Amino acid sequence: MSATAPDLHVRMVDAVLAGDGLDALATLTAEAAGGTVAIVLPAVGVAAAGAGAARRLPAVRRFVAAQLAGQPGALPDGYVAEMPVHSGADRLGTVVLLDDGRTPAKNADGVLRLAAVAALTATALHDAAGAGRRAAETLLDDLRRAPVEPEALLSRARRLGTDLASGAVALRARTKHALRAATIVEELAPGALVAGRDGDLDALVPGDGAAEERALSIAQRLGGQAVVGVSAHEPSPAQLHRALREADVALALVDAGEATAEQAATGAWQLLVRVAVADPGSLRRLRDTSIGPALAHDADHRTDLVRTFRTYLVHGGNMNAAAAAIPSHRHTVAYRLERLRALTGLHPGSLEDRERLGLGIKAQLVLDALDRTAA
């Protein structure tokens, strides 16, 4: 074997550890062995590099599949040599060298052997990552069902590389690309506890109050590929189950178009979401003692008092702008606002009363979101 074999082995393993995967390993092997190389590890993936690599890969895959099934497989065209990838007595796959018109390197067998060792490292990393994801899913599922005793929670999280001693921010995303979203979470929040499945992604972003900023950065980065809900920072590990529920409710608000991810995770929205999860009765009282009578009137009489008031709020209390947006006559808007005042005892023209009515509307929207997450 060439004197450069140790260097080549280091380069191969480094490529695997850096996350470049089997593609980089196949490229390094093809360059050193002097031919086209295909690596087939059914549990991890497949890769090929060299002349006609993509075209020749299906035949190699059939060949390796037959080997793993204990059957004689047809040698792929241009077959030169192979090296099995073993874990103990179990065969996991094969590294195959194919002729590409060049003379194979004299140490080709040794190069393939190094590639098989590096491929085994890739398999171990894949298995460890899979075990970590399953353990994270189990822990997050347990937290969703009920509080987990703090010491047990901290211990389980530490085994997964996550420190929850200073609490965390919960993040929930609905996406068609959960694996890609998980990668973004891990990139922007190293040490986060992440689990994704069935189009949903859950994460606990550990740390102090700065974790909120990291979680919002993740939401912004996910952009159009996901709908995201973010909780407030929960400093107590004993209450992290509530943070997961807050992220659920925030996601429901964003999904309904009532708020952006950032709006739902800041200011009044964030406060109302926290109250909804911890004490929904208090939120109902806020609604009932503010906008409640107008909501009931609209439901009973099919009127639009609350919708008119929301439009009025959006347009900064400008009667003419609200009328144009509905659209309706200015006098109709004025009549509806006066009717709302009579029902609630709160004057839309008063700054303090207007804020209280607005909070009441948000309280109702948060309660609706809470109901949807419980369904």
C-alpha positions in Angstrom: 0.0 0.0 0.0 1.3 3.5 -0.8 3.1 5.5 1.9 0.3 8.1 1.5 -2.3 5.6 2.8 -2.5 7.1 6.3 -3.1 10.6 4.8 -5.7 9.2 2.4 -7.5 7.5 5.3 -7.5 10.7 7.3 -8.9 12.6 4.4 -11.6 10.0 3.9 -12.7 10.0 7.5 -12.5 13.8 7.7 -14.9 14.0 4.7 -17.4 11.7 6.5 -17.1 13.5 9.8 -17.5 16.9 8.1 -20.9 15.7 6.8 -19.8 15.6 3.2 -21.2 12.0 3.0 -20.6 9.2 0.7 -20.3 11.4 -2.4 -17.0 12.9 -1.1 -15.8 9.5 0.0 -16.5 8.0 -3.5 -14.7 10.9 -5.2 -11.6 10.5 -3.0 -11.6 6.7 -3.6 -12.0 7.0 -7.3 -9.1 9.4 -7.6 -6.8 7.2 -5.5 -7.8 3.8 -7.0 -7.8 4.9 -10.6 -11.3 4.1 -11.8 -15.0 4.6 -11.2 -16.1 3.9 -7.7 -19.5 3.0 -6.4 -20.4 2.8 -2.7 -23.6 1.1 -1.8 -24.7 1.1 1.8 -28.5 0.4 1.8 -29.0 1.7 5.4 -27.2 5.0 4.7 -27.3 5.7 0.9 -25.4 5.2 -2.3 -22.8 7.3 -4.2 -20.6 6.9 -7.2 -17.8 9.0 -8.8 -15.8 8.7 -12.0 -16.5 8.1 -15.7 -20.2 7.2 -16.3 -20.8 6.9 -12.5 -24.5 7.8 -12.5 -25.2 5.5 -15.5 -23.3 2.6 -14.0 -24.7 2.9 -10.4 -28.0 0.9 -11.0 -26.1 -2.2 -12.0 -23.8 -2.0 -9.0 -26.9 -1.5 -6.7 -28.4 -4.7 -8.1 -25.1 -6.5 -7.7 -24.8 -5.5 -4.0 -28.5 -6.2 -3.3 -27.9 -9.8 -4.5 -24.9 -10.1 -2.3 -26.7 -8.9 0.8 -29.5 -11.4 0.0 -27.0 -14.2 -0.1 -27.4 -14.7 -3.9 -24.9 -14.6 -6.7 -25.3 -11.3 -8.5 -24.3 -10.5 -12.1 -21.0 -8.6 -12.1 -21.5 -5.0 -13.4 -19.8 -4.0 -16.7 -16.2 -3.0 -16.1 -15.9 -4.8 -12.7 -12.4 -4.6 -11.3 -12.6 -5.3 -7.6 -14.7 -4.9 -4.5 -14.4 -4.5 -0.8 -17.2 -5.5 1.6 -18.2 -3.1 4.4 -18.6 -5.3 7.5 -19.7 -4.6 11.1 -18.7 -7.8 12.9 -20.3 -10.7 11.0 -22.9 -8.4 9.3 -22.3 -7.2 5.8 -23.6 -3.7 5.4 -22.7 -3.0 1.8 -19.8 -2.9 -0.7 -17.3 -0.5 -2.3 -16.9 -1.5 -5.9 -14.2 -0.4 -8.4 -15.1 -0.3 -12.1 -12.8 0.2 -15.1 -12.8 3.7 -16.6 -10.1 3.2 -19.2 -7.2 4.0 -16.9 -4.9 1.4 -15.4 -6.1 0.8 -11.8 -3.6 1.9 -9.1 -1.3 -0.8 -7.8 -2.6 -0.3 -4.3 -6.3 -0.2 -5.5 -7.3 -3.0 -3.1 -5.8 -1.1 -0.2 -7.6 2.1 -1.2 -10.9 0.2 -1.3 -10.1 -1.2 2.1 -9.6 2.3 3.5 -12.9 3.4 1.8 -14.7 0.5 3.5 -13.4 1.5 6.9 -14.5 5.1 6.3 -17.9 3.9 5.0 -18.3 2.0 8.3 -17.7 5.2 10.1 -20.5 6.8 8.0 -22.8 4.0 9.0 -22.0 4.4 12.7 -22.7 8.2 12.5 -25.9 7.5 10.6 -27.0 5.0 13.3 -26.0 7.4 16.1 -27.9 10.2 14.5 -31.0 8.0 14.1 -30.8 6.9 17.7 -30.4 10.5 18.8 -33.5 11.6 16.8 -35.5 8.7 18.2 -34.4 9.6 21.7 -35.2 13.3 21.1 -38.7 12.4 19.8 -39.3 10.2 22.8 -38.3 13.0 25.2 -40.4 15.6 23.5 -43.3 13.3 23.3 -43.0 12.7 27.1 -42.9 16.4 27.7 -46.0 17.0 25.6 -48.0 14.5 27.6 -47.0 15.7 31.0 -44.3 17.5 33.0 -41.0 15.5 33.3 -39.3 15.6 36.7 -36.6 18.3 36.3 -33.6 16.2 37.3 -34.6 13.4 35.0 -35.3 15.9 32.2 -31.9 17.6 32.5 -30.2 14.2 32.6 -31.9 12.9 29.5 -31.3 16.1 27.6 -27.6 16.1 28.6 -27.2 12.6 27.1 -28.5 14.1 23.9 -26.0 17.0 24.0 -28.6 19.6 25.2 -28.3 21.7 28.4 -31.7 22.8 29.6 -30.6 24.1 33.0 -31.3 27.7 32.0 -34.6 26.7 30.3 -35.4 26.9 26.6 -37.6 28.3 23.9 -39.9 25.9 22.1 -40.3 26.0 18.4 -42.8 24.1 16.3 -42.8 24.1 12.5 -45.1 22.6 9.9 -43.1 21.8 6.7 -42.7 19.4 3.8 -39.0 19.5 4.4 -38.6 18.5 8.1 -35.0 17.2 7.6 -33.9 20.4 6.0 -35.6 22.4 8.7 -33.9 20.3 11.4 -30.6 21.1 9.8 -31.3 24.8 9.9 -32.3 24.6 13.6 -29.0 22.7 14.4 -27.0 25.2 12.4 -28.4 28.3 14.1 -28.9 26.9 17.6 -26.1 24.3 18.3 -27.2 22.1 21.1 -30.9 22.4 20.4 -33.1 19.3 21.0 -34.7 18.6 17.6 -37.2 16.0 16.4 -39.0 16.0 13.0 -41.6 13.6 11.6 -44.8 13.5 9.6 -44.3 17.0 8.3 -43.8 18.5 11.8 -40.7 19.6 13.6 -40.3 20.2 17.3 -37.3 21.8 18.9 -36.2 23.1 22.3 -33.6 25.9 21.8 -31.7 26.0 25.1 -30.3 29.0 27.0 -31.4 32.1 28.7 -33.4 35.0 27.2 -31.1 35.1 24.2 -32.7 31.8 23.1 -35.7 33.8 21.9 -33.6 35.7 19.5 -32.1 32.5 18.1 -35.5 30.9 17.8 -36.8 33.9 15.9 -33.7 33.8 13.6 -34.6 30.2 12.8 -38.2 31.2 12.0 -37.0 33.9 9.7 -34.5 31.5 8.0 -37.2 28.9 7.4 -39.1 31.6 5.6 -41.6 30.3 3.0 -40.7 26.6 3.5 -42.5 26.3 6.9 -45.1 27.7 9.2 -43.5 28.4 12.5 -44.6 29.0 16.1 -42.2 30.1 18.8 -42.8 30.2 22.5 -41.6 32.7 25.1 -38.4 31.7 26.9 -39.3 29.4 29.8 -36.5 29.6 32.4 -37.8 26.6 34.5 -37.1 23.1 33.2 -40.1 22.0 35.2 -42.4 24.1 33.0 -41.0 23.2 29.5 -44.1 21.2 28.7 -45.9 24.5 28.7 -43.4 26.0 26.3 -44.2 23.3 23.8 -47.9 24.1 24.2 -47.2 27.8 23.6 -45.4 26.9 20.4 -48.4 24.9 19.3 -50.8 27.8 19.9 -48.4 30.3 18.3 -48.2 28.0 15.2 -52.0 27.9 15.1 -52.2 31.7 15.1 -49.6 32.0 12.3 -51.2 29.3 10.3 -54.6 31.1 10.5 -52.9 34.3 9.3 -53.7 36.2 12.5 -50.0 37.0 13.2 -46.5 36.5 11.9 -44.1 34.2 13.7 -42.4 37.2 15.1 -45.6 38.9 16.2 -46.9 35.7 17.9 -43.6 35.4 19.8 -43.4 39.0 21.1 -45.5 41.7 22.8 -49.1 41.3 23.6 -49.5 38.2 21.5 -46.8 36.4 23.4 -48.3 37.4 26.8 -51.8 36.2 25.8 -50.4 32.9 24.5 -48.7 32.3 27.8 -51.8 33.1 29.8 -53.9 30.9 27.5 -51.7 27.9 28.2 -51.2 28.5 31.9 -54.7 29.9 32.8 -57.2 29.9 30.0 -59.9 31.0 32.4 -58.2 34.4 32.9 -58.1 34.9 29.2 -61.8 34.1 28.9 -62.5 36.7 31.6 -60.5 39.3 29.7 -62.5 38.6 26.5 -65.8 38.5 28.3 -65.3 41.8 30.1 -64.1 43.6 27.0 -65.2 42.5 23.5 -67.4 39.6 24.7 -70.8 41.3 24.5 -70.1 42.4 20.9 -69.0 39.0 19.9 -72.2 37.5 21.3 -74.3 40.1 19.5 -72.6 39.4 16.2 -73.1 35.6 16.7 -76.8 36.1 17.6 -77.7 38.7 15.0 -75.2 38.1 12.2 -73.9 41.6 12.5 -70.3 42.8 11.9 -69.5 45.0 14.9 -66.3 43.3 15.8 -65.0 43.0 12.2 -65.8 46.7 11.7 -63.9 47.6 14.8 -60.9 45.4 13.8 -60.8 47.3 10.4 -61.0 50.6 12.3 -58.0 49.5 14.4 -56.0 48.4 11.4 -56.5 51.9 9.9 -55.3 53.7 13.0 -58.8 54.8 14.2 -59.4 56.6 10.9 -63.2 56.4 10.2 -62.9 57.3 6.5 -60.1 54.7 5.8 -62.1 52.0 7.7 -65.2 52.8 5.7 -63.3 52.5 2.4 -61.7 49.2 3.4 -64.9 47.4 4.4 -66.3 48.9 2.1 -69.2 50.8 3.6 -70.4 54.3 4.3 -68.7 56.4 7.0 -72.0 56.7 8.8 -72.4 52.9 8.9 -69.0 52.5 10.5 -69.9 55.2 13.0 -73.2 53.5 13.8 -71.5 50.1 14.3 -68.8 51.6 16.6 -71.5 53.3 18.7 -73.4 50.1 18.9 -70.2 48.3 20.1 -69.7 51.0 22.7 -73.3 50.6 24.0 -72.8 46.8 24.3 -69.4 46.8 25.9 -69.4 50.1 27.8 -66.0 50.8 26.2 -65.6 53.7 23.8 -63.7 53.0 20.6 -62.6 56.6 20.4 -60.8 56.4 23.8 -57.2 55.2 23.6 -57.4 53.2 26.8 -60.8 51.6 25.9 -59.6 50.9 22.3 -56.6 49.1 23.6 -58.7 47.0 26.0 -61.1 46.1 23.2 -58.2 45.2 21.0 -56.7 42.9 23.7 -60.1 41.3 24.0 -60.1 40.5 20.3 -56.6 39.0 20.5 -57.7 37.0 23.5 -60.5 35.5 21.5 -58.2 34.6 18.6 -55.7 33.0 21.0 -58.5 31.0 22.6 -59.6 29.9 19.2 -56.0 28.8 18.4 -55.9 27.0 21.7 -59.0 25.1 20.9 -57.6 24.1 17.5 -54.5 22.6 19.0 -56.5 20.6 21.5 -58.6 19.0 18.7 
